Amino acid sequence: MKFFSGKDKQKEKRIEQILLEQYDSYYRLAYSYVHNEADAGDIVQNGAYRAIRASHTLRKDEYAGTWVYRIMLNEIFRFCKVEKRNVVSLDEIPVEQGREDVYEDMDLQRALDSLQPEDKAIVELRFYEGRKLEEIAQILGENVNTVKSRLYRSMKKLRLQLE
């Protein structure tokens, strides 16, 4: 059994605080990949467990938020790799009565689903979560210019798909 120092306990508390504050963001991100409430909940729960267990490896407290996002994305990608056979088609999702924009939303979701998982993450973090490019680069462990070019290419692909 590993004993944690006081500093490690502080890191663990900080990670727990971030997980509670950002739970909805993590859930929405997971749901956008798996289109299933239970699976999205499982992904977030597993990601939270991994983040808390690894909290002692966090080097700088100011990067805790982006560090947890990276763990959640890794958990989403891991789940999607394992569960490829259980992917739900958007055509199978029931459409609510009285909503005209549902079909537009489904077209956008289909277009997003056609992107590579890493490119989809960039688009969702930028436009759905309102993250800055620098923060997205930290989350993904990439250069800001790489994130910019991937975002540009992804938006171009989305435009072509939606036309």
PyMOL commands that set and color helices and strands:
alter all, ss='L'
color gray80, all
select helices_A, chain A and resi 6-34+37-53+55-57+61-82+84-86+90-92+102-113+117-128+133-140+144-162
alter helices_A, ss='H'
color red, helices_A
deselect
rebuild
show_as cartoon
